Amino acid sequence: MSSLKDRLIDAIRGSALESRLETSAASFFERRSNDAAATRLEGGLLLGLARVLASQPMVAGFLSHRPRLLERIADSDATTLNDRAKELEEAPDERTSDLESDLDALRIHRREETCLAACLDLGRVIPFEGVSRFLSILAETIAGRALRLAQDQLGGAPAVTDFAVLGMGTIAGREFTYHSDLDLIFLCSRVSDDISVTSRVGQRTISYLANMTGAGIAYAVDTRLRPSGRQGILVTSFDRFERYQLEHAEIWEHIALLRARAIAGQRDDAQRILEDVRQKVLTNSANPWEYIKELRAKVERERARSSGHTVALKTGRGGLMDVDFLAAGGVLEVQPDHFPLLPSVPAMLDTVAQGPRVAQLLKDYALLRLVESRVRLIAGRSVDDARTDGDEFVLLAEFVDQDIEPSVLLEEISAAQERIRAAFESVIERGAISTLSD
């Protein structure tokens, strides 16, 4: 049998990655080429590993020190991430008496599982939707472990234990992807006489996720969606959260509330409160489309960076945000009786509109999400814009579909954004999500 290096090179022969592999994966070849797992790699697993090694030098270095992870990759198949997701949800915490070691373990755990997912993703062993779901469950699991570590450090007072974490946006709908931030709101079931007690739980949870250790960070955390934003207290009681949403929150905050789910801590209690508040918000909501029109235009002016060589996948004209607003606005307008447990954009849209136009809209949304995930994977960080000139776009095209030419991919992205914007404008013009079902 050919050497692992030769087989990996053959897997990406003629691609934009071929010239990068030997340099990027030098340490991996030195340490892992003679592993028994190397002989079992074939097909999509071999292709996925080659793409990860060639495009991610830091991941290649990390993997070179983890023979057990290479064995897991070699033994994977189309069911692996689904099975692993169940294990993550059910597994007990593994902790030591050393906090620093536990924090490093969280980070290493996240890196190992993400590496496995990327190999299966880029090798097309499983669809991206399954990868996104797995990355979401991984993030929920690690957030829960960080919270429990914080609670352990602060003792067993009710203000510490009666604590919950809401995940907002992509984590709520299990649409997480590579390098996504965790958008979190911290709640407690009672108001402590000493607000600093509950605040310390939130602060430590954030630091245990986001602070740099020798193993990196687990996740970047954003808490700006909490009541009153940066000016608000970090941790809010259930009662105060409800009063704020019903009496003071703006429409954009109600839009954000639609994509919320309890992901850690006292999840059952927090989810009941969330669903009750959300139902009251929906019952009292007015037609949101004029507000959404103005809000979307403001975001586009201030944040979209589309140019001759850049596509704003999220905030630009016809970007992902157009579909986000259509889903949320449709729910606010229609006030459906049943709200999806996992508030993904497709699930929310499906509750308020159906038909061929919606199906096309969600197909275009899926393409932009896939492209965004590949842009982030290549960049190694959270970015929402794609450069369309240079070698990186050639690589992006290969990661989206190895048989597609970069120019064709650019045309498909442009056509998808035009269709999305047309759908958005038609709903805004008529002030009704039912426009999409006509």
Secondary structure, 3 states (H helix, E strand, C coil): CCCHHHHHHHHCCCCCCHHHHHHHCHHHHHHHCCCHHHHHCCHHHHHHHHHHHHHCHHHHHHHHCCHHHHHHHHCCCCCHHHHHHHHHHHCCCCCCCCHHHHHHHHHHHHHHHHHHHHHHHHCCCCCHHHHHHHHHHHHHHHHHHHHHHHHHHHCCCHHHHCEEEEEECCCCCCCCCCCCCEEEEEEECCCCCCHHHHHHHHHHHHHHHHCCECCECCCCEECCCCCCHHHCCCEEEHHHHHHHHHHCCCHHHHHHHHCEEEEEECHHHHHHHHHHHHHHHHHCCCCCHHHHHHHHHHHHHHHCCCECCEEECCCCCCCHHHHHHHHHHHHHHHCCCCCCCCCCHHHHHHHHCCCHHHHHHHHHHHHHHHHHHHHHHHHCCCCCEEECCCHHHHHHHHHHCCCCCHHHHHHHHHHHHHHHHHHHHHHHHHCCHHHHHC
